[in-house]
């Protein structure tokens, strides 16, 4: 059974904002001749790597709600330029909208067991609604 991770998406106003940022970074990598790979750098290296890589996703909390997830492709330990151990969470640049689920702020990332993960949002419904409307419906408990 996969183990997921959850993280705050600081600075993003919406899922579309996150998608735009990722597209920009992947475009920069292509123009500079680097590998087109989306990753999120974090300080802590997960201990439960095998479980996370068994189909886990990174769930993003945007504006106080889990709104989207991305499948995790790899967890790559690195050492940064200052000699500090870090981890690159390598993500598939595919965004799966989820049922909005409220979350309080927290630092870093957390494990998220499948039973507590929000369900995927009906893709037709999610794609048809603008971000503002989707967020407003979620606040009203209608989505």
VMD Tcl script that builds the backbone (N, CA, C; Angstrom):
set m [mol new atoms 429]
animate dup $m
set s [atomselect $m all]
$s set {name element resname resid chain x y z} {
  {N N UNK 1 A 0.842 -1.179 0.000}
  {CA C UNK 1 A 0.000 0.000 0.000}
  {C C UNK 1 A 0.886 1.239 0.000}
  {N N UNK 2 A 0.621 2.184 -0.907}
  {CA C UNK 2 A 1.485 3.365 -0.978}
  {C C UNK 2 A 1.321 4.278 0.233}
  {N N UNK 3 A 2.377 4.959 0.544}
  {CA C UNK 3 A 2.375 5.983 1.575}
  {C C UNK 3 A 2.575 7.310 0.856}
  {N N UNK 4 A 1.769 8.280 1.185}
  {CA C UNK 4 A 1.837 9.577 0.528}
  {C C UNK 4 A 2.578 10.574 1.417}
  {N N UNK 5 A 2.833 11.736 0.849}
  {CA C UNK 5 A 3.415 12.848 1.583}
  {C C UNK 5 A 2.511 14.063 1.356}
  {N N UNK 6 A 2.548 14.995 2.305}
  {CA C UNK 6 A 1.745 16.214 2.193}
  {C C UNK 6 A 2.635 17.391 2.553}
  {N N UNK 7 A 2.444 18.503 1.833}
  {CA C UNK 7 A 3.300 19.665 2.023}
  {C C UNK 7 A 2.510 20.928 1.697}
  {N N UNK 8 A 2.817 22.014 2.412}
  {CA C UNK 8 A 2.232 23.316 2.083}
  {C C UNK 8 A 2.871 23.836 0.804}
  {N N UNK 9 A 2.078 24.415 -0.047}
  {CA C UNK 9 A 2.567 25.023 -1.282}
  {C C UNK 9 A 2.618 26.530 -1.039}
  {N N UNK 10 A 3.675 26.959 -0.398}
  {CA C UNK 10 A 3.809 28.355 0.019}
  {C C UNK 10 A 3.972 29.254 -1.204}
  {N N UNK 11 A 3.183 30.312 -1.244}
  {CA C UNK 11 A 3.283 31.291 -2.315}
  {C C UNK 11 A 2.303 31.077 -3.447}
  {N N UNK 12 A 1.770 29.884 -3.586}
  {CA C UNK 12 A 0.818 29.621 -4.670}
  {C C UNK 12 A -0.571 30.082 -4.246}
  {N N UNK 13 A -1.247 30.755 -5.145}
  {CA C UNK 13 A -2.605 31.219 -4.894}
  {C C UNK 13 A -3.646 30.199 -5.335}
  {N N UNK 14 A -3.250 29.315 -6.269}
  {CA C UNK 14 A -4.179 28.337 -6.825}
  {C C UNK 14 A -3.398 27.189 -7.447}
  {N N UNK 15 A -4.121 26.149 -7.827}
  {CA C UNK 15 A -3.495 25.020 -8.529}
  {C C UNK 15 A -2.902 25.525 -9.839}
  {N N UNK 16 A -3.616 26.396 -10.523}
  {CA C UNK 16 A -3.135 26.931 -11.790}
  {C C UNK 16 A -1.839 27.717 -11.598}
  {N N UNK 17 A -1.712 28.388 -10.480}
  {CA C UNK 17 A -0.486 29.111 -10.150}
  {C C UNK 17 A 0.675 28.125 -10.019}
  {N N UNK 18 A 0.462 27.022 -9.313}
  {CA C UNK 18 A 1.485 25.985 -9.160}
  {C C UNK 18 A 1.848 25.399 -10.523}
  {N N UNK 19 A 0.857 25.099 -11.342}
  {CA C UNK 19 A 1.103 24.536 -12.673}
  {C C UNK 19 A 1.941 25.495 -13.523}
  {N N UNK 20 A 1.630 26.768 -13.448}
  {CA C UNK 20 A 2.365 27.771 -14.209}
  {C C UNK 20 A 3.823 27.835 -13.758}
  {N N UNK 21 A 4.036 27.806 -12.467}
  {CA C UNK 21 A 5.390 27.844 -11.916}
  {C C UNK 21 A 6.189 26.635 -12.387}
  {N N UNK 22 A 5.580 25.455 -12.330}
  {CA C UNK 22 A 6.261 24.225 -12.754}
  {C C UNK 22 A 6.587 24.294 -14.246}
  {N N UNK 23 A 5.635 24.732 -15.057}
  {CA C UNK 23 A 5.871 24.846 -16.499}
  {C C UNK 23 A 7.027 25.802 -16.784}
  {N N UNK 24 A 7.071 26.911 -16.051}
  {CA C UNK 24 A 8.157 27.884 -16.224}
  {C C UNK 24 A 9.509 27.258 -15.903}
  {N N UNK 25 A 9.583 26.549 -14.774}
  {CA C UNK 25 A 10.849 25.925 -14.360}
  {C C UNK 25 A 11.298 24.839 -15.338}
  {N N UNK 26 A 10.353 24.051 -15.842}
  {CA C UNK 26 A 10.695 23.013 -16.818}
  {C C UNK 26 A 11.163 23.651 -18.124}
  {N N UNK 27 A 10.533 24.757 -18.513}
  {CA C UNK 27 A 10.964 25.485 -19.704}
  {C C UNK 27 A 12.364 26.045 -19.558}
  {N N UNK 28 A 12.660 26.600 -18.384}
  {CA C UNK 28 A 14.019 27.105 -18.111}
  {C C UNK 28 A 15.043 25.987 -18.231}
  {N N UNK 29 A 14.735 24.834 -17.657}
  {CA C UNK 29 A 15.657 23.699 -17.707}
  {C C UNK 29 A 15.931 23.299 -19.155}
  {N N UNK 30 A 14.894 23.255 -19.976}
  {CA C UNK 30 A 15.053 22.882 -21.385}
  {C C UNK 30 A 15.935 23.904 -22.117}
  {N N UNK 31 A 15.683 25.197 -21.889}
  {CA C UNK 31 A 16.466 26.242 -22.555}
  {C C UNK 31 A 17.930 26.209 -22.141}
  {N N UNK 32 A 18.194 25.806 -20.895}
  {CA C UNK 32 A 19.569 25.781 -20.383}
  {C C UNK 32 A 20.249 24.443 -20.609}
  {N N UNK 33 A 19.542 23.508 -21.263}
  {CA C UNK 33 A 20.138 22.206 -21.556}
  {C C UNK 33 A 20.201 21.265 -20.360}
  {N N UNK 34 A 19.453 21.584 -19.319}
  {CA C UNK 34 A 19.400 20.705 -18.150}
  {C C UNK 34 A 18.293 19.677 -18.336}
  {N N UNK 35 A 18.315 18.654 -17.508}
  {CA C UNK 35 A 17.267 17.639 -17.531}
  {C C UNK 35 A 15.947 18.288 -17.145}
  {N N UNK 36 A 14.905 18.015 -17.936}
  {CA C UNK 36 A 13.564 18.546 -17.620}
  {C C UNK 36 A 12.952 17.643 -16.573}
  {N N UNK 37 A 13.129 18.023 -15.331}
  {CA C UNK 37 A 12.663 17.205 -14.214}
  {C C UNK 37 A 12.123 18.125 -13.136}
  {N N UNK 38 A 10.916 17.829 -12.685}
  {CA C UNK 38 A 10.363 18.617 -11.587}
  {C C UNK 38 A 10.736 17.958 -10.277}
  {N N UNK 39 A 11.282 18.758 -9.372}
  {CA C UNK 39 A 11.562 18.246 -8.033}
  {C C UNK 39 A 11.307 19.356 -7.033}
  {N N UNK 40 A 11.051 18.919 -5.817}
  {CA C UNK 40 A 10.918 19.856 -4.709}
  {C C UNK 40 A 12.015 19.506 -3.718}
  {N N UNK 41 A 12.835 20.486 -3.357}
  {CA C UNK 41 A 13.914 20.234 -2.414}
  {C C UNK 41 A 13.418 20.423 -0.998}
  {N N UNK 42 A 13.740 19.472 -0.154}
  {CA C UNK 42 A 13.335 19.536 1.241}
  {C C UNK 42 A 14.536 19.197 2.126}
  {N N UNK 43 A 14.444 19.604 3.365}
  {CA C UNK 43 A 15.569 19.408 4.280}
  {C C UNK 43 A 15.625 17.979 4.815}
  {N N UNK 44 A 14.471 17.427 5.116}
  {CA C UNK 44 A 14.435 16.106 5.735}
  {C C UNK 44 A 14.292 15.006 4.670}
  {N N UNK 45 A 15.066 13.960 4.819}
  {CA C UNK 45 A 15.005 12.816 3.915}
  {C C UNK 45 A 14.045 11.792 4.513}
  {N N UNK 46 A 13.014 11.397 3.774}
  {CA C UNK 46 A 12.069 10.404 4.314}
  {C C UNK 46 A 12.773 9.090 4.662}
  {N N UNK 47 A 12.332 8.464 5.723}
  {CA C UNK 47 A 12.876 7.169 6.139}
  {C C UNK 47 A 12.122 6.013 5.483}
  {N N UNK 48 A 10.861 6.258 5.118}
  {CA C UNK 48 A 9.996 5.203 4.589}
  {C C UNK 48 A 9.948 5.260 3.059}
  {N N UNK 49 A 11.141 5.281 2.467}
  {CA C UNK 49 A 11.289 5.466 1.027}
  {C C UNK 49 A 10.529 4.404 0.229}
  {N N UNK 50 A 10.701 3.131 0.579}
  {CA C UNK 50 A 10.067 2.056 -0.195}
  {C C UNK 50 A 8.552 2.208 -0.246}
  {N N UNK 51 A 7.943 2.598 0.866}
  {CA C UNK 51 A 6.487 2.764 0.908}
  {C C UNK 51 A 6.038 3.954 0.047}
  {N N UNK 52 A 6.791 5.042 0.106}
  {CA C UNK 52 A 6.444 6.225 -0.675}
  {C C UNK 52 A 6.583 5.935 -2.171}
  {N N UNK 53 A 7.634 5.203 -2.544}
  {CA C UNK 53 A 7.871 4.908 -3.957}
  {C C UNK 53 A 6.981 3.792 -4.491}
  {N N UNK 54 A 6.139 3.243 -3.641}
  {CA C UNK 54 A 5.203 2.196 -4.054}
  {C C UNK 54 A 3.862 2.816 -4.477}
  {N N UNK 55 A 3.938 3.918 -5.244}
  {CA C UNK 55 A 2.718 4.546 -5.744}
  {C C UNK 55 A 2.272 5.768 -4.965}
  {N N UNK 56 A 3.137 6.334 -4.139}
  {CA C UNK 56 A 2.770 7.500 -3.343}
  {C C UNK 56 A 2.732 8.778 -4.159}
  {N N UNK 57 A 2.015 9.761 -3.646}
  {CA C UNK 57 A 1.905 11.080 -4.270}
  {C C UNK 57 A 2.246 12.146 -3.246}
  {N N UNK 58 A 2.621 13.313 -3.743}
  {CA C UNK 58 A 2.784 14.482 -2.886}
  {C C UNK 58 A 1.504 15.289 -3.008}
  {N N UNK 59 A 0.809 15.470 -1.892}
  {CA C UNK 59 A -0.424 16.247 -1.835}
  {C C UNK 59 A -0.050 17.663 -1.436}
  {N N UNK 60 A -0.498 18.631 -2.227}
  {CA C UNK 60 A -0.186 20.038 -1.989}
  {C C UNK 60 A -1.339 20.737 -1.275}
  {N N UNK 61 A -1.014 21.445 -0.200}
  {CA C UNK 61 A -1.979 22.285 0.513}
  {C C UNK 61 A -1.812 23.701 -0.016}
  {N N UNK 62 A -2.870 24.210 -0.644}
  {CA C UNK 62 A -2.855 25.550 -1.214}
  {C C UNK 62 A -3.992 26.341 -0.567}
  {N N UNK 63 A -3.634 27.474 0.027}
  {CA C UNK 63 A -4.624 28.338 0.671}
  {C C UNK 63 A -5.464 27.589 1.711}
  {N N UNK 64 A -4.801 26.761 2.521}
  {CA C UNK 64 A -5.476 26.100 3.632}
  {C C UNK 64 A -6.255 24.845 3.288}
  {N N UNK 65 A -6.153 24.377 2.031}
  {CA C UNK 65 A -6.861 23.151 1.642}
  {C C UNK 65 A -5.974 22.291 0.755}
  {N N UNK 66 A -6.033 20.984 0.960}
  {CA C UNK 66 A -5.412 20.063 0.014}
  {C C UNK 66 A -6.231 20.201 -1.265}
  {N N UNK 67 A -5.563 20.494 -2.380}
  {CA C UNK 67 A -6.296 20.722 -3.625}
  {C C UNK 67 A -5.810 19.879 -4.793}
  {N N UNK 68 A -4.580 19.397 -4.717}
  {CA C UNK 68 A -4.001 18.697 -5.859}
  {C C UNK 68 A -2.899 17.757 -5.371}
  {N N UNK 69 A -2.653 16.731 -6.174}
  {CA C UNK 69 A -1.558 15.825 -5.861}
  {C C UNK 69 A -0.737 15.578 -7.110}
  {N N UNK 70 A 0.520 15.169 -6.884}
  {CA C UNK 70 A 1.403 14.783 -7.973}
  {C C UNK 70 A 2.072 13.462 -7.597}
  {N N UNK 71 A 2.093 12.500 -8.511}
  {CA C UNK 71 A 2.778 11.239 -8.227}
  {C C UNK 71 A 4.275 11.470 -7.978}
  {N N UNK 72 A 4.811 10.744 -7.001}
  {CA C UNK 72 A 6.233 10.826 -6.666}
  {C C UNK 72 A 6.974 9.771 -7.484}
  {N N UNK 73 A 8.012 10.208 -8.205}
  {CA C UNK 73 A 8.797 9.307 -9.042}
  {C C UNK 73 A 10.061 8.813 -8.344}
  {N N UNK 74 A 10.654 9.666 -7.512}
  {CA C UNK 74 A 11.907 9.299 -6.843}
  {C C UNK 74 A 12.115 10.186 -5.623}
  {N N UNK 75 A 12.898 9.690 -4.685}
  {CA C UNK 75 A 13.362 10.461 -3.532}
  {C C UNK 75 A 14.882 10.389 -3.596}
  {N N UNK 76 A 15.493 11.519 -3.911}
  {CA C UNK 76 A 16.917 11.534 -4.201}
  {C C UNK 76 A 17.684 12.337 -3.151}
  {N N UNK 77 A 18.439 11.663 -2.279}
  {CA C UNK 77 A 19.277 12.405 -1.318}
  {C C UNK 77 A 20.369 13.161 -2.073}
  {N N UNK 78 A 20.608 14.404 -1.666}
  {CA C UNK 78 A 21.671 15.212 -2.275}
  {C C UNK 78 A 22.412 15.940 -1.155}
  {N N UNK 79 A 23.519 16.541 -1.513}
  {CA C UNK 79 A 24.243 17.438 -0.614}
  {C C UNK 79 A 24.301 18.773 -1.331}
  {N N UNK 80 A 23.811 19.825 -0.671}
  {CA C UNK 80 A 23.764 21.131 -1.328}
  {C C UNK 80 A 25.141 21.795 -1.356}
  {N N UNK 81 A 25.199 22.983 -1.906}
  {CA C UNK 81 A 26.459 23.707 -2.051}
  {C C UNK 81 A 27.142 24.046 -0.745}
  {N N UNK 82 A 26.383 24.023 0.354}
  {CA C UNK 82 A 26.958 24.321 1.668}
  {C C UNK 82 A 27.309 23.052 2.434}
  {N N UNK 83 A 27.181 21.891 1.780}
  {CA C UNK 83 A 27.516 20.619 2.413}
  {C C UNK 83 A 26.422 20.060 3.298}
  {N N UNK 84 A 25.188 20.571 3.158}
  {CA C UNK 84 A 24.065 20.117 3.987}
  {C C UNK 84 A 23.269 19.070 3.220}
  {N N UNK 85 A 22.933 17.974 3.900}
  {CA C UNK 85 A 22.133 16.924 3.274}
  {C C UNK 85 A 20.706 17.414 3.071}
  {N N UNK 86 A 20.191 17.161 1.888}
  {CA C UNK 86 A 18.834 17.534 1.500}
  {C C UNK 86 A 18.216 16.362 0.741}
  {N N UNK 87 A 16.984 16.553 0.306}
  {CA C UNK 87 A 16.310 15.535 -0.484}
  {C C UNK 87 A 15.543 16.195 -1.618}
  {N N UNK 88 A 15.684 15.652 -2.816}
  {CA C UNK 88 A 14.856 16.072 -3.940}
  {C C UNK 88 A 13.713 15.085 -4.058}
  {N N UNK 89 A 12.495 15.592 -3.904}
  {CA C UNK 89 A 11.304 14.794 -4.157}
  {C C UNK 89 A 11.005 15.005 -5.637}
  {N N UNK 90 A 11.281 13.986 -6.442}
  {CA C UNK 90 A 11.085 14.094 -7.887}
  {C C UNK 90 A 9.631 13.757 -8.187}
  {N N UNK 91 A 8.962 14.687 -8.881}
  {CA C UNK 91 A 7.525 14.585 -9.118}
  {C C UNK 91 A 7.203 14.449 -10.597}
  {N N UNK 92 A 6.173 13.681 -10.879}
  {CA C UNK 92 A 5.651 13.643 -12.236}
  {C C UNK 92 A 4.935 14.970 -12.457}
  {N N UNK 93 A 5.238 15.695 -13.533}
  {CA C UNK 93 A 4.605 17.000 -13.727}
  {C C UNK 93 A 3.160 16.859 -14.229}
  {N N UNK 94 A 2.410 16.032 -13.526}
  {CA C UNK 94 A 0.989 15.808 -13.818}
  {C C UNK 94 A 0.231 16.159 -12.545}
  {N N UNK 95 A -0.814 16.947 -12.678}
  {CA C UNK 95 A -1.555 17.453 -11.530}
  {C C UNK 95 A -2.933 16.800 -11.484}
  {N N UNK 96 A -3.228 16.140 -10.368}
  {CA C UNK 96 A -4.516 15.475 -10.179}
  {C C UNK 96 A -5.280 16.251 -9.114}
  {N N UNK 97 A -6.360 16.906 -9.525}
  {CA C UNK 97 A -7.176 17.655 -8.571}
  {C C UNK 97 A -7.790 16.696 -7.562}
  {N N UNK 98 A -7.898 17.149 -6.314}
  {CA C UNK 98 A -8.480 16.333 -5.254}
  {C C UNK 98 A -9.692 17.037 -4.669}
  {N N UNK 99 A -10.510 16.281 -3.963}
  {CA C UNK 99 A -11.574 16.904 -3.192}
  {C C UNK 99 A -10.894 17.867 -2.220}
  {N N UNK 100 A -11.320 19.110 -2.167}
  {CA C UNK 100 A -10.687 20.053 -1.240}
  {C C UNK 100 A -10.840 19.569 0.204}
  {N N UNK 101 A -9.744 19.532 0.927}
  {CA C UNK 101 A -9.750 19.071 2.311}
  {C C UNK 101 A -9.009 20.101 3.155}
  {N N UNK 102 A -9.673 20.683 4.160}
  {CA C UNK 102 A -9.010 21.710 4.979}
  {C C UNK 102 A -7.803 21.136 5.733}
  {N N UNK 103 A -6.759 21.949 5.837}
  {CA C UNK 103 A -5.558 21.584 6.591}
  {C C UNK 103 A -5.009 22.816 7.279}
  {N N UNK 104 A -4.643 22.652 8.526}
  {CA C UNK 104 A -3.995 23.736 9.261}
  {C C UNK 104 A -2.531 23.825 8.814}
  {N N UNK 105 A -1.927 24.987 8.985}
  {CA C UNK 105 A -0.516 25.137 8.607}
  {C C UNK 105 A 0.392 24.216 9.432}
  {N N UNK 106 A 1.460 23.765 8.807}
  {CA C UNK 106 A 2.472 22.951 9.473}
  {C C UNK 106 A 3.786 23.198 8.758}
  {N N UNK 107 A 4.877 22.836 9.390}
  {CA C UNK 107 A 6.187 23.035 8.780}
  {C C UNK 107 A 6.668 21.747 8.131}
  {N N UNK 108 A 7.417 21.890 7.076}
  {CA C UNK 108 A 8.014 20.730 6.413}
  {C C UNK 108 A 6.967 19.907 5.695}
  {N N UNK 109 A 7.210 18.614 5.616}
  {CA C UNK 109 A 6.263 17.694 5.016}
  {C C UNK 109 A 5.852 16.675 6.063}
  {N N UNK 110 A 4.796 15.980 5.786}
  {CA C UNK 110 A 4.306 14.914 6.674}
  {C C UNK 110 A 3.955 13.707 5.813}
  {N N UNK 111 A 3.989 12.541 6.433}
  {CA C UNK 111 A 3.446 11.354 5.763}
  {C C UNK 111 A 1.929 11.470 5.773}
  {N N UNK 112 A 1.283 10.883 4.777}
  {CA C UNK 112 A -0.164 10.891 4.670}
  {C C UNK 112 A -0.607 9.489 4.274}
  {N N UNK 113 A -1.299 8.815 5.196}
  {CA C UNK 113 A -1.758 7.458 4.911}
  {C C UNK 113 A -2.947 7.518 3.953}
  {N N UNK 114 A -3.108 6.509 3.109}
  {CA C UNK 114 A -4.176 6.538 2.102}
  {C C UNK 114 A -5.568 6.795 2.676}
  {N N UNK 115 A -5.845 6.280 3.870}
  {CA C UNK 115 A -7.177 6.463 4.471}
  {C C UNK 115 A -7.484 7.933 4.765}
  {N N UNK 116 A -6.454 8.742 4.957}
  {CA C UNK 116 A -6.654 10.154 5.284}
  {C C UNK 116 A -6.483 11.076 4.075}
  {N N UNK 117 A -6.095 10.520 2.950}
  {CA C UNK 117 A -5.885 11.325 1.750}
  {C C UNK 117 A -7.226 11.636 1.088}
  {N N UNK 118 A -7.394 12.855 0.605}
  {CA C UNK 118 A -8.648 13.176 -0.085}
  {C C UNK 118 A -8.747 12.411 -1.406}
  {N N UNK 119 A -9.964 12.125 -1.798}
  {CA C UNK 119 A -10.205 11.428 -3.064}
  {C C UNK 119 A -9.905 12.366 -4.228}
  {N N UNK 120 A -9.605 11.773 -5.362}
  {CA C UNK 120 A -9.420 12.567 -6.577}
  {C C UNK 120 A -10.757 13.183 -6.969}
  {N N UNK 121 A -10.694 14.417 -7.433}
  {CA C UNK 121 A -11.886 15.117 -7.888}
  {C C UNK 121 A -12.250 14.595 -9.263}
  {N N UNK 122 A -13.528 14.476 -9.524}
  {CA C UNK 122 A -13.991 14.072 -10.849}
  {C C UNK 122 A -13.295 14.972 -11.873}
  {N N UNK 123 A -12.527 14.379 -12.771}
  {CA C UNK 123 A -11.705 15.178 -13.678}
  {C C UNK 123 A -12.530 16.092 -14.581}
  {N N UNK 124 A -13.690 15.671 -15.025}
  {CA C UNK 124 A -14.518 16.535 -15.876}
  {C C UNK 124 A -15.010 17.742 -15.094}
  {N N UNK 125 A -15.461 17.503 -13.878}
  {CA C UNK 125 A -15.949 18.594 -13.043}
  {C C UNK 125 A -14.810 19.549 -12.700}
  {N N UNK 126 A -13.681 18.981 -12.258}
  {CA C UNK 126 A -12.543 19.814 -11.873}
  {C C UNK 126 A -12.015 20.657 -13.009}
  {N N UNK 127 A -11.958 20.083 -14.192}
  {CA C UNK 127 A -11.437 20.813 -15.339}
  {C C UNK 127 A -12.412 21.890 -15.809}
  {N N UNK 128 A -13.692 21.680 -15.583}
  {CA C UNK 128 A -14.707 22.617 -16.065}
  {C C UNK 128 A -14.837 23.850 -15.178}
  {N N UNK 129 A -14.449 23.749 -13.919}
  {CA C UNK 129 A -14.636 24.871 -12.991}
  {C C UNK 129 A -13.397 25.752 -12.920}
  {N N UNK 130 A -13.577 27.055 -13.003}
  {CA C UNK 130 A -12.442 27.958 -12.771}
  {C C UNK 130 A -11.979 27.853 -11.319}
  {N N UNK 131 A -10.702 28.153 -11.093}
  {CA C UNK 131 A -10.110 28.017 -9.757}
  {C C UNK 131 A -10.883 28.792 -8.701}
  {N N UNK 132 A -11.275 30.030 -8.999}
  {CA C UNK 132 A -11.993 30.847 -8.022}
  {C C UNK 132 A -13.316 30.204 -7.618}
  {N N UNK 133 A -14.041 29.696 -8.602}
  {CA C UNK 133 A -15.319 29.054 -8.316}
  {C C UNK 133 A -15.112 27.762 -7.534}
  {N N UNK 134 A -14.107 26.982 -7.925}
  {CA C UNK 134 A -13.796 25.737 -7.218}
  {C C UNK 134 A -13.493 26.027 -5.750}
  {N N UNK 135 A -12.694 27.070 -5.488}
  {CA C UNK 135 A -12.345 27.436 -4.109}
  {C C UNK 135 A -13.559 27.933 -3.333}
  {N N UNK 136 A -14.393 28.721 -3.974}
  {CA C UNK 136 A -15.588 29.242 -3.307}
  {C C UNK 136 A -16.551 28.109 -2.947}
  {N N UNK 137 A -16.749 27.171 -3.863}
  {CA C UNK 137 A -17.609 26.016 -3.581}
  {C C UNK 137 A -17.046 25.169 -2.437}
  {N N UNK 138 A -15.730 25.046 -2.406}
  {CA C UNK 138 A -15.093 24.281 -1.323}
  {C C UNK 138 A -15.312 24.970 0.018}
  {N N UNK 139 A -15.189 26.301 0.044}
  {CA C UNK 139 A -15.415 27.036 1.292}
  {C C UNK 139 A -16.837 26.866 1.793}
  {N N UNK 140 A -17.784 26.740 0.873}
  {CA C UNK 140 A -19.180 26.562 1.241}
  {C C UNK 140 A -19.531 25.102 1.541}
  {N N UNK 141 A -18.556 24.217 1.358}
  {CA C UNK 141 A -18.782 22.793 1.611}
  {C C UNK 141 A -19.592 22.110 0.526}
  {N N UNK 142 A -19.616 22.691 -0.645}
  {CA C UNK 142 A -20.406 22.147 -1.746}
  {C C UNK 142 A -19.560 21.347 -2.736}
  {N N UNK 143 A -18.289 21.272 -2.494}
  {CA C UNK 143 A -17.408 20.538 -3.394}
  {C C UNK 143 A -16.505 19.640 -2.588}
}
mol reanalyze $m
mol bondsrecalc $m
mol representation Tube
mol addrep $m
